[in-house]
Amino acid sequence: MKYAVEARIFNNGKIVTKVREAEDGETSGCKETRTCDIWIDVFETEGEAIRFANEYKRA
């Protein structure tokens, strides 16, 4: 099972992250919307994903 970090970076600078199970075939990437950029990073273990998500808190 793989895990994904989903980070929403809003135009006003606010960052919201969550760690979730990756969907089948999901890959890392970015999607832009009117209000935010959505970054997806996929990891092999939950521990790796949590450590990566915690780095957003330091931004």
PQR file of N, CA, C, O and H, with PARSE charges and radii, in Angstrom:
ATOM      1  N   MET A   1       0.836  -1.174   0.000 -0.4000 1.5000
ATOM      2  CA  MET A   1       0.000   0.000   0.000 -0.0000 2.0000
ATOM      3  C   MET A   1       0.887   1.244   0.000  0.5500 1.7000
ATOM      4  O   MET A   1       1.877   1.319   0.728 -0.5500 1.4000
ATOM      5  N   LYS A   2       0.518   2.206  -0.821 -0.4000 1.5000
ATOM      6  CA  LYS A   2       1.253   3.465  -0.879 -0.0000 2.0000
ATOM      7  C   LYS A   2       0.425   4.555  -0.210  0.5500 1.7000
ATOM      8  O   LYS A   2      -0.784   4.427  -0.019 -0.5500 1.4000
ATOM      9  H   LYS A   2      -0.286   2.146  -1.412  0.4000 1.0000
ATOM     10  N   TYR A   3       1.124   5.634   0.137 -0.4000 1.5000
ATOM     11  CA  TYR A   3       0.465   6.762   0.801 -0.0000 2.0000
ATOM     12  C   TYR A   3       0.747   8.040   0.034  0.5500 1.7000
ATOM     13  O   TYR A   3       1.807   8.199  -0.570 -0.5500 1.4000
ATOM     14  H   TYR A   3       2.106   5.738  -0.018  0.4000 1.0000
ATOM     15  N   ALA A   4      -0.215   8.944   0.066 -0.4000 1.5000
ATOM     16  CA  ALA A   4      -0.084  10.214  -0.640 -0.0000 2.0000
ATOM     17  C   ALA A   4      -0.179  11.369   0.347  0.5500 1.7000
ATOM     18  O   ALA A   4      -0.962  11.337   1.296 -0.5500 1.4000
ATOM     19  H   ALA A   4      -1.077   8.814   0.557  0.4000 1.0000
ATOM     20  N   VAL A   5       0.631  12.381   0.103 -0.4000 1.5000
ATOM     21  CA  VAL A   5       0.511  13.648   0.816 -0.0000 2.0000
ATOM     22  C   VAL A   5      -0.162  14.600  -0.158  0.5500 1.7000
ATOM     23  O   VAL A   5       0.348  14.856  -1.249 -0.5500 1.4000
ATOM     24  H   VAL A   5       1.267  12.407  -0.667  0.4000 1.0000
ATOM     25  N   GLU A   6      -1.312  15.121   0.250 -0.4000 1.5000
ATOM     26  CA  GLU A   6      -2.045  16.084  -0.563 -0.0000 2.0000
ATOM     27  C   GLU A   6      -1.906  17.446   0.099  0.5500 1.7000
ATOM     28  O   GLU A   6      -2.370  17.645   1.222 -0.5500 1.4000
ATOM     29  H   GLU A   6      -1.726  14.913   1.136  0.4000 1.0000
ATOM     30  N   ALA A   7      -1.274  18.375  -0.589 -0.4000 1.5000
ATOM     31  CA  ALA A   7      -1.061  19.718  -0.048 -0.0000 2.0000
ATOM     32  C   ALA A   7      -1.790  20.720  -0.925  0.5500 1.7000
ATOM     33  O   ALA A   7      -1.578  20.785  -2.136 -0.5500 1.4000
ATOM     34  H   ALA A   7      -0.898  18.214  -1.501  0.4000 1.0000
ATOM     35  N   ARG A   8      -2.649  21.496  -0.293 -0.4000 1.5000
ATOM     36  CA  ARG A   8      -3.353  22.573  -0.991 -0.0000 2.0000
ATOM     37  C   ARG A   8      -2.719  23.887  -0.564  0.5500 1.7000
ATOM     38  O   ARG A   8      -2.756  24.258   0.609 -0.5500 1.4000
ATOM     39  H   ARG A   8      -2.821  21.444   0.691  0.4000 1.0000
ATOM     40  N   ILE A   9      -2.140  24.581  -1.526 -0.4000 1.5000
ATOM     41  CA  ILE A   9      -1.471  25.847  -1.251 -0.0000 2.0000
ATOM     42  C   ILE A   9      -2.342  26.947  -1.858  0.5500 1.7000
ATOM     43  O   ILE A   9      -2.415  27.108  -3.077 -0.5500 1.4000
ATOM     44  H   ILE A   9      -2.110  24.279  -2.479  0.4000 1.0000
ATOM     45  N   PHE A  10      -2.996  27.695  -0.976 -0.4000 1.5000
ATOM     46  CA  PHE A  10      -3.963  28.699  -1.396 -0.0000 2.0000
ATOM     47  C   PHE A  10      -3.269  29.988  -1.810  0.5500 1.7000
ATOM     48  O   PHE A  10      -2.136  30.265  -1.414 -0.5500 1.4000
ATOM     49  H   PHE A  10      -2.937  27.564   0.013  0.4000 1.0000
ATOM     50  N   ASN A  11      -3.978  30.765  -2.614 -0.4000 1.5000
ATOM     51  CA  ASN A  11      -3.438  32.023  -3.134 -0.0000 2.0000
ATOM     52  C   ASN A  11      -3.069  33.005  -2.030  0.5500 1.7000
ATOM     53  O   ASN A  11      -2.200  33.853  -2.232 -0.5500 1.4000
ATOM     54  H   ASN A  11      -4.898  30.541  -2.935  0.4000 1.0000
ATOM     55  N   ASN A  12      -3.715  32.908  -0.858 -0.4000 1.5000
ATOM     56  CA  ASN A  12      -3.414  33.813   0.253 -0.0000 2.0000
ATOM     57  C   ASN A  12      -2.247  33.320   1.111  0.5500 1.7000
ATOM     58  O   ASN A  12      -1.915  33.947   2.117 -0.5500 1.4000
ATOM     59  H   ASN A  12      -4.421  32.220  -0.695  0.4000 1.0000
ATOM     60  N   GLY A  13      -1.617  32.193   0.722 -0.4000 1.5000
ATOM     61  CA  GLY A  13      -0.469  31.677   1.450 -0.0000 2.0000
ATOM     62  C   GLY A  13      -0.777  30.546   2.415  0.5500 1.7000
ATOM     63  O   GLY A  13       0.146  29.898   2.909 -0.5500 1.4000
ATOM     64  H   GLY A  13      -1.887  31.683  -0.095  0.4000 1.0000
ATOM     65  N   LYS A  14      -2.038  30.291   2.696 -0.4000 1.5000
ATOM     66  CA  LYS A  14      -2.421  29.221   3.614 -0.0000 2.0000
ATOM     67  C   LYS A  14      -2.106  27.866   2.982  0.5500 1.7000
ATOM     68  O   LYS A  14      -2.303  27.668   1.783 -0.5500 1.4000
ATOM     69  H   LYS A  14      -2.788  30.817   2.294  0.4000 1.0000
ATOM     70  N   ILE A  15      -1.614  26.936   3.804 -0.4000 1.5000
ATOM     71  CA  ILE A  15      -1.285  25.591   3.341 -0.0000 2.0000
ATOM     72  C   ILE A  15      -2.051  24.582   4.191  0.5500 1.7000
ATOM     73  O   ILE A  15      -1.995  24.623   5.420 -0.5500 1.4000
ATOM     74  H   ILE A  15      -1.453  27.097   4.778  0.4000 1.0000
ATOM     75  N   VAL A  16      -2.766  23.678   3.526 -0.4000 1.5000
ATOM     76  CA  VAL A  16      -3.506  22.614   4.206 -0.0000 2.0000
ATOM     77  C   VAL A  16      -2.994  21.290   3.651  0.5500 1.7000
ATOM     78  O   VAL A  16      -3.001  21.080   2.438 -0.5500 1.4000
ATOM     79  H   VAL A  16      -2.812  23.645   2.527  0.4000 1.0000
ATOM     80  N   THR A  17      -2.547  20.393   4.540 -0.4000 1.5000
ATOM     81  CA  THR A  17      -2.023  19.100   4.093 -0.0000 2.0000
ATOM     82  C   THR A  17      -2.775  17.962   4.750  0.5500 1.7000
ATOM     83  O   THR A  17      -3.337  18.105   5.836 -0.5500 1.4000
ATOM     84  H   THR A  17      -2.541  20.564   5.526  0.4000 1.0000
ATOM     85  N   LYS A  18      -2.773  16.827   4.068 -0.4000 1.5000
ATOM     86  CA  LYS A  18      -3.299  15.602   4.676 -0.0000 2.0000
ATOM     87  C   LYS A  18      -2.561  14.414   4.092  0.5500 1.7000
ATOM     88  O   LYS A  18      -2.119  14.438   2.943 -0.5500 1.4000
ATOM     89  H   LYS A  18      -2.317  16.710   3.186  0.4000 1.0000
ATOM     90  N   VAL A  19      -2.434  13.372   4.904 -0.4000 1.5000
ATOM     91  CA  VAL A  19      -1.834  12.109   4.480 -0.0000 2.0000
ATOM     92  C   VAL A  19      -2.992  11.134   4.301  0.5500 1.7000
ATOM     93  O   VAL A  19      -3.859  11.016   5.167 -0.5500 1.4000
ATOM     94  H   VAL A  19      -2.793  13.352   5.838  0.4000 1.0000
ATOM     95  N   ARG A  20      -2.995  10.446   3.179 -0.4000 1.5000
ATOM     96  CA  ARG A  20      -4.073   9.498   2.889 -0.0000 2.0000
ATOM     97  C   ARG A  20      -3.510   8.325   2.102  0.5500 1.7000
ATOM     98  O   ARG A  20      -2.380   8.376   1.617 -0.5500 1.4000
ATOM     99  H   ARG A  20      -2.290  10.542   2.476  0.4000 1.0000
ATOM    100  N   GLU A  21      -4.304   7.267   1.979 -0.4000 1.5000
ATOM    101  CA  GLU A  21      -3.895   6.148   1.139 -0.0000 2.0000
ATOM    102  C   GLU A  21      -3.929   6.606  -0.316  0.5500 1.7000
ATOM    103  O   GLU A  21      -4.872   7.273  -0.742 -0.5500 1.4000
ATOM    104  H   GLU A  21      -5.222   7.225   2.373  0.4000 1.0000
ATOM    105  N   ALA A  22      -2.907   6.249  -1.066 -0.4000 1.5000
ATOM    106  CA  ALA A  22      -2.859   6.616  -2.486 -0.0000 2.0000
ATOM    107  C   ALA A  22      -3.855   5.766  -3.261  0.5500 1.7000
ATOM    108  O   ALA A  22      -4.065   4.591  -2.957 -0.5500 1.4000
ATOM    109  H   ALA A  22      -2.140   5.708  -0.720  0.4000 1.0000
ATOM    110  N   GLU A  23      -4.457   6.376  -4.258 -0.4000 1.5000
ATOM    111  CA  GLU A  23      -5.363   5.643  -5.139 -0.0000 2.0000
ATOM    112  C   GLU A  23      -4.539   4.750  -6.063  0.5500 1.7000
ATOM    113  O   GLU A  23      -3.360   5.017  -6.297 -0.5500 1.4000
ATOM    114  H   GLU A  23      -4.286   7.330  -4.505  0.4000 1.0000
ATOM    115  N   ASP A  24      -5.147   3.708  -6.580 -0.4000 1.5000
ATOM    116  CA  ASP A  24      -4.448   2.802  -7.497 -0.0000 2.0000
ATOM    117  C   ASP A  24      -3.915   3.578  -8.696  0.5500 1.7000
ATOM    118  O   ASP A  24      -4.664   4.292  -9.363 -0.5500 1.4000
ATOM    119  H   ASP A  24      -6.105   3.492  -6.390  0.4000 1.0000
ATOM    120  N   GLY A  25      -2.635   3.438  -8.963 -0.4000 1.5000
ATOM    121  CA  GLY A  25      -2.021   4.086 -10.112 -0.0000 2.0000
ATOM    122  C   GLY A  25      -1.755   5.575  -9.946  0.5500 1.7000
ATOM    123  O   GLY A  25      -1.310   6.226 -10.891 -0.5500 1.4000
ATOM    124  H   GLY A  25      -2.027   2.858  -8.421  0.4000 1.0000
ATOM    125  N   GLU A  26      -2.017   6.124  -8.771 -0.4000 1.5000
ATOM    126  CA  GLU A  26      -1.804   7.555  -8.551 -0.0000 2.0000
ATOM    127  C   GLU A  26      -0.315   7.884  -8.575  0.5500 1.7000
ATOM    128  O   GLU A  26       0.502   7.129  -8.047 -0.5500 1.4000
ATOM    129  H   GLU A  26      -2.378   5.595  -8.004  0.4000 1.0000
ATOM    130  N   THR A  27       0.034   9.012  -9.187 -0.4000 1.5000
ATOM    131  CA  THR A  27       1.423   9.441  -9.251 -0.0000 2.0000
ATOM    132  C   THR A  27       1.552  10.848  -8.694  0.5500 1.7000
ATOM    133  O   THR A  27       0.561  11.559  -8.527 -0.5500 1.4000
ATOM    134  H   THR A  27      -0.630   9.625  -9.616  0.4000 1.0000
ATOM    135  N   SER A  28       2.779  11.237  -8.410 -0.4000 1.5000
ATOM    136  CA  SER A  28       3.047  12.582  -7.906 -0.0000 2.0000
ATOM    137  C   SER A  28       2.803  13.599  -9.014  0.5500 1.7000
ATOM    138  O   SER A  28       3.038  13.333 -10.193 -0.5500 1.4000
ATOM    139  H   SER A  28       3.584  10.659  -8.546  0.4000 1.0000
ATOM    140  N   GLY A  29       2.323  14.775  -8.600 -0.4000 1.5000
ATOM    141  CA  GLY A  29       2.083  15.820  -9.588 -0.0000 2.0000
ATOM    142  C   GLY A  29       1.400  17.022  -8.967  0.5500 1.7000
ATOM    143  O   GLY A  29       1.208  17.090  -7.753 -0.5500 1.4000
ATOM    144  H   GLY A  29       2.133  14.991  -7.642  0.4000 1.0000
ATOM    145  N   CYS A  30       1.033  17.977  -9.825 -0.4000 1.5000
ATOM    146  CA  CYS A  30       0.414  19.219  -9.380 -0.0000 2.0000
ATOM    147  C   CYS A  30      -0.759  19.567 -10.281  0.5500 1.7000
ATOM    148  O   CYS A  30      -0.734  19.323 -11.487 -0.5500 1.4000
ATOM    149  H   CYS A  30       1.189  17.922 -10.811  0.4000 1.0000
ATOM    150  N   LYS A  31      -1.792  20.146  -9.665 -0.4000 1.5000
ATOM    151  CA  LYS A  31      -2.948  20.621 -10.416 -0.0000 2.0000
ATOM    152  C   LYS A  31      -3.276  22.020  -9.920  0.5500 1.7000
ATOM    153  O   LYS A  31      -3.310  22.258  -8.712 -0.5500 1.4000
ATOM    154  H   LYS A  31      -1.812  20.344  -8.685  0.4000 1.0000
ATOM    155  N   GLU A  32      -3.516  22.940 -10.829 -0.4000 1.5000
ATOM    156  CA  GLU A  32      -3.861  24.314 -10.460 -0.0000 2.0000
ATOM    157  C   GLU A  32      -5.368  24.504 -10.524  0.5500 1.7000
ATOM    158  O   GLU A  32      -6.029  24.030 -11.448 -0.5500 1.4000
ATOM    159  H   GLU A  32      -3.488  22.747 -11.810  0.4000 1.0000
ATOM    160  N   THR A  33      -5.908  25.214  -9.518 -0.4000 1.5000
ATOM    161  CA  THR A  33      -7.306  25.615  -9.536 -0.0000 2.0000
ATOM    162  C   THR A  33      -7.366  27.127  -9.377  0.5500 1.7000
ATOM    163  O   THR A  33      -6.329  27.775  -9.236 -0.5500 1.4000
ATOM    164  H   THR A  33      -5.371  25.600  -8.768  0.4000 1.0000
ATOM    165  N   ARG A  34      -8.545  27.686  -9.397 -0.4000 1.5000
ATOM    166  CA  ARG A  34      -8.673  29.141  -9.253 -0.0000 2.0000
ATOM    167  C   ARG A  34      -8.181  29.628  -7.894  0.5500 1.7000
ATOM    168  O   ARG A  34      -7.629  30.723  -7.793 -0.5500 1.4000
ATOM    169  H   ARG A  34      -9.387  27.160  -9.512  0.4000 1.0000
ATOM    170  N   THR A  35      -8.374  28.827  -6.852 -0.4000 1.5000
ATOM    171  CA  THR A  35      -8.052  29.291  -5.504 -0.0000 2.0000
ATOM    172  C   THR A  35      -6.789  28.698  -4.908  0.5500 1.7000
ATOM    173  O   THR A  35      -6.265  29.230  -3.929 -0.5500 1.4000
ATOM    174  H   THR A  35      -8.822  27.937  -6.934  0.4000 1.0000
ATOM    175  N   CYS A  36      -6.282  27.597  -5.482 -0.4000 1.5000
ATOM    176  CA  CYS A  36      -5.096  26.967  -4.893 -0.0000 2.0000
ATOM    177  C   CYS A  36      -4.405  26.053  -5.892  0.5500 1.7000
ATOM    178  O   CYS A  36      -4.960  25.704  -6.934 -0.5500 1.4000
ATOM    179  H   CYS A  36      -6.708  27.166  -6.277  0.4000 1.0000
ATOM    180  N   ASP A  37      -3.175  25.673  -5.544 -0.4000 1.5000
ATOM    181  CA  ASP A  37      -2.443  24.620  -6.245 -0.0000 2.0000
ATOM    182  C   ASP A  37      -2.546  23.377  -5.376  0.5500 1.7000
ATOM    183  O   ASP A  37      -2.408  23.457  -4.155 -0.5500 1.4000
ATOM    184  H   ASP A  37      -2.724  25.957  -4.697  0.4000 1.0000
ATOM    185  N   ILE A  38      -2.789  22.230  -5.997 -0.4000 1.5000
ATOM    186  CA  ILE A  38      -2.894  20.974  -5.262 -0.0000 2.0000
ATOM    187  C   ILE A  38      -1.710  20.105  -5.658  0.5500 1.7000
ATOM    188  O   ILE A  38      -1.602  19.663  -6.802 -0.5500 1.4000
ATOM    189  H   ILE A  38      -2.902  22.165  -6.988  0.4000 1.0000
ATOM    190  N   TRP A  39      -0.830  19.868  -4.701 -0.4000 1.5000
ATOM    191  CA  TRP A  39       0.354  19.035  -4.919 -0.0000 2.0000
ATOM    192  C   TRP A  39       0.102  17.657  -4.327  0.5500 1.7000
ATOM    193  O   TRP A  39      -0.354  17.539  -3.190 -0.5500 1.4000
ATOM    194  H   TRP A  39      -0.919  20.227  -3.772  0.4000 1.0000
ATOM    195  N   ILE A  40       0.397  16.620  -5.094 -0.4000 1.5000
ATOM    196  CA  ILE A  40       0.284  15.240  -4.630 -0.0000 2.0000
ATOM    197  C   ILE A  40       1.676  14.619  -4.691  0.5500 1.7000
ATOM    198  O   ILE A  40       2.328  14.643  -5.735 -0.5500 1.4000
ATOM    199  H   ILE A  40       0.767  16.716  -6.018  0.4000 1.0000
ATOM    200  N   ASP A  41       2.121  14.070  -3.584 -0.4000 1.5000
ATOM    201  CA  ASP A  41       3.391  13.340  -3.523 -0.0000 2.0000
ATOM    202  C   ASP A  41       3.096  11.952  -2.978  0.5500 1.7000
ATOM    203  O   ASP A  41       2.469  11.814  -1.928 -0.5500 1.4000
ATOM    204  H   ASP A  41       1.592  14.051  -2.736  0.4000 1.0000
ATOM    205  N   VAL A  42       3.547  10.919  -3.691 -0.4000 1.5000
ATOM    206  CA  VAL A  42       3.252   9.532  -3.338 -0.0000 2.0000
ATOM    207  C   VAL A  42       4.493   8.880  -2.735  0.5500 1.7000
ATOM    208  O   VAL A  42       5.604   9.043  -3.239 -0.5500 1.4000
ATOM    209  H   VAL A  42       4.056  11.032  -4.544  0.4000 1.0000
ATOM    210  N   PHE A  43       4.282   8.132  -1.635 -0.4000 1.5000
ATOM    211  CA  PHE A  43       5.380   7.490  -0.902 -0.0000 2.0000
ATOM    212  C   PHE A  43       5.072   6.017  -0.667  0.5500 1.7000
ATOM    213  O   PHE A  43       3.914   5.601  -0.664 -0.5500 1.4000
ATOM    214  H   PHE A  43       3.379   7.999  -1.226  0.4000 1.0000
ATOM    215  N   GLU A  44       6.129   5.242  -0.472 -0.4000 1.5000
ATOM    216  CA  GLU A  44       6.000   3.805  -0.246 -0.0000 2.0000
ATOM    217  C   GLU A  44       5.476   3.478   1.152  0.5500 1.7000
ATOM    218  O   GLU A  44       4.761   2.492   1.330 -0.5500 1.4000
ATOM    219  H   GLU A  44       7.070   5.580  -0.475  0.4000 1.0000
ATOM    220  N   THR A  45       5.830   4.309   2.153 -0.4000 1.5000
ATOM    221  CA  THR A  45       5.416   4.024   3.524 -0.0000 2.0000
ATOM    222  C   THR A  45       4.692   5.219   4.135  0.5500 1.7000
ATOM    223  O   THR A  45       4.875   6.364   3.719 -0.5500 1.4000
ATOM    224  H   THR A  45       6.411   5.110   2.008  0.4000 1.0000
ATOM    225  N   GLU A  46       3.871   4.920   5.126 -0.4000 1.5000
ATOM    226  CA  GLU A  46       3.142   5.979   5.825 -0.0000 2.0000
ATOM    227  C   GLU A  46       4.105   6.895   6.580  0.5500 1.7000
ATOM    228  O   GLU A  46       3.888   8.105   6.645 -0.5500 1.4000
ATOM    229  H   GLU A  46       3.722   3.991   5.464  0.4000 1.0000
ATOM    230  N   GLY A  47       5.160   6.326   7.145 -0.4000 1.5000
ATOM    231  CA  GLY A  47       6.148   7.115   7.877 -0.0000 2.0000
ATOM    232  C   GLY A  47       6.813   8.160   6.996  0.5500 1.7000
ATOM    233  O   GLY A  47       6.978   9.309   7.406 -0.5500 1.4000
ATOM    234  H   GLY A  47       5.336   5.343   7.092  0.4000 1.0000
ATOM    235  N   GLU A  48       7.195   7.765   5.788 -0.4000 1.5000
ATOM    236  CA  GLU A  48       7.792   8.717   4.842 -0.0000 2.0000
ATOM    237  C   GLU A  48       6.815   9.846   4.531  0.5500 1.7000
ATOM    238  O   GLU A  48       7.197  11.016   4.494 -0.5500 1.4000
ATOM    239  H   GLU A  48       7.061   6.832   5.455  0.4000 1.0000
ATOM    240  N   ALA A  49       5.562   9.487   4.310 -0.4000 1.5000
ATOM    241  CA  ALA A  49       4.540  10.482   3.966 -0.0000 2.0000
ATOM    242  C   ALA A  49       4.325  11.463   5.119  0.5500 1.7000
ATOM    243  O   ALA A  49       4.200  12.666   4.894 -0.5500 1.4000
ATOM    244  H   ALA A  49       5.253   8.537   4.340  0.4000 1.0000
ATOM    245  N   ILE A  50       4.281  10.960   6.338 -0.4000 1.5000
ATOM    246  CA  ILE A  50       4.074  11.836   7.502 -0.0000 2.0000
ATOM    247  C   ILE A  50       5.247  12.780   7.670  0.5500 1.7000
ATOM    248  O   ILE A  50       5.051  13.967   7.929 -0.5500 1.4000
ATOM    249  H   ILE A  50       4.382   9.982   6.522  0.4000 1.0000
ATOM    250  N   ARG A  51       6.462  12.276   7.529 -0.4000 1.5000
ATOM    251  CA  ARG A  51       7.644  13.144   7.647 -0.0000 2.0000
ATOM    252  C   ARG A  51       7.629  14.244   6.588  0.5500 1.7000
ATOM    253  O   ARG A  51       7.956  15.395   6.877 -0.5500 1.4000
ATOM    254  H   ARG A  51       6.621  11.311   7.319  0.4000 1.0000
ATOM    255  N   PHE A  52       7.248  13.887   5.362 -0.4000 1.5000
ATOM    256  CA  PHE A  52       7.186  14.868   4.288 -0.0000 2.0000
ATOM    257  C   PHE A  52       6.104  15.914   4.576  0.5500 1.7000
ATOM    258  O   PHE A  52       6.333  17.108   4.384 -0.5500 1.4000
ATOM    259  H   PHE A  52       6.983  12.952   5.127  0.4000 1.0000
ATOM    260  N   ALA A  53       4.945  15.481   5.030 -0.4000 1.5000
ATOM    261  CA  ALA A  53       3.837  16.401   5.338 -0.0000 2.0000
ATOM    262  C   ALA A  53       4.244  17.366   6.445  0.5500 1.7000
ATOM    263  O   ALA A  53       3.861  18.536   6.415 -0.5500 1.4000
ATOM    264  H   ALA A  53       4.759  14.511   5.186  0.4000 1.0000
ATOM    265  N   ASN A  54       5.011  16.893   7.415 -0.4000 1.5000
ATOM    266  CA  ASN A  54       5.444  17.759   8.505 -0.0000 2.0000
ATOM    267  C   ASN A  54       6.367  18.886   8.019  0.5500 1.7000
ATOM    268  O   ASN A  54       6.453  19.932   8.662 -0.5500 1.4000
ATOM    269  H   ASN A  54       5.322  15.943   7.440  0.4000 1.0000
ATOM    270  N   GLU A  55       7.049  18.681   6.902 -0.4000 1.5000
ATOM    271  CA  GLU A  55       7.907  19.733   6.353 -0.0000 2.0000
ATOM    272  C   GLU A  55       7.100  20.950   5.890  0.5500 1.7000
ATOM    273  O   GLU A  55       7.595  22.077   5.915 -0.5500 1.4000
ATOM    274  H   GLU A  55       6.979  17.831   6.380  0.4000 1.0000
ATOM    275  N   TYR A  56       5.863  20.715   5.470 -0.4000 1.5000
ATOM    276  CA  TYR A  56       5.009  21.840   5.077 -0.0000 2.0000
ATOM    277  C   TYR A  56       4.734  22.767   6.253  0.5500 1.7000
ATOM    278  O   TYR A  56       4.550  23.969   6.062 -0.5500 1.4000
ATOM    279  H   TYR A  56       5.461  19.800   5.449  0.4000 1.0000
ATOM    280  N   LYS A  57       4.703  22.229   7.456 -0.4000 1.5000
ATOM    281  CA  LYS A  57       4.435  23.043   8.652 -0.0000 2.0000
ATOM    282  C   LYS A  57       5.572  24.015   8.919  0.5500 1.7000
ATOM    283  O   LYS A  57       5.381  25.038   9.576 -0.5500 1.4000
ATOM    284  H   LYS A  57       4.853  21.252   7.611  0.4000 1.0000
ATOM    285  N   ARG A  58       6.755  23.695   8.409 -0.4000 1.5000
ATOM    286  CA  ARG A  58       7.911  24.567   8.614 -0.0000 2.0000
ATOM    287  C   ARG A  58       7.990  25.674   7.569  0.5500 1.7000
ATOM    288  O   ARG A  58       8.779  26.609   7.703 -0.5500 1.4000
ATOM    289  H   ARG A  58       6.910  22.864   7.875  0.4000 1.0000
ATOM    290  N   ALA A  59       7.172  25.562   6.534 -0.4000 1.5000
ATOM    291  CA  ALA A  59       7.201  26.558   5.435 -0.0000 2.0000
ATOM    292  C   ALA A  59       6.584  27.882   5.866  0.5500 1.7000
ATOM    293  O   ALA A  59       6.526  28.823   5.074 -0.5500 1.4000
ATOM    294  H   ALA A  59       6.531  24.802   6.425  0.4000 1.0000
TER
END
